[in-house]
Amino acid sequence: MAGQQDLRLTPQRRAVLEVLRTAHDHPTAAEVYARVRAVAPGIGAATVYRALGLLVRAGYALELSLGNGVAARYDANVARHDHAVCDRCGRAADIDLPVPAELVNALSRRTGFAITGYDLQFRGLCPACQTNGPR
């Protein structure tokens, strides 16, 4: 995949990456650790956390900082995409709807920035939080 650096995928790193690739809920580091332990019971938390950092730095995964004190979440989908984030539970969903190039160009002209990339977050309430009402 473009953008990935050489990284030796040890069995532990491969287990972490496989958990991320099969997840569709953008798990936190703690959730990744729990899922990896289900398939590799002897793995330690520090190993999983180090593996996450290495996978992010090598371009195999994204670390999503979603704000509002929510723990970082991880995503193996490293293709350019945006997210919808729930303000209540922190759930994140992929949005694969690119911003039109003409809008990016207009923003560049208006701000004077040479825009090289963007990361949009749409915020609101996920379907589960809408159904469950206020906490």
Secondary structure, 3 states (H helix, E strand, C coil): CCCCCCCCCCHHHHHHHHHHHHCCCCCEHHHHHHHHHHHCCCCCHHHHHHHHHHHHHCCCCEEECCCCCCCCEEECCCCCCEEEEECCCCCEEEECCCCCHHHHHHHHHHHCCCCCCCCCEEEECCHHHHHHCCC
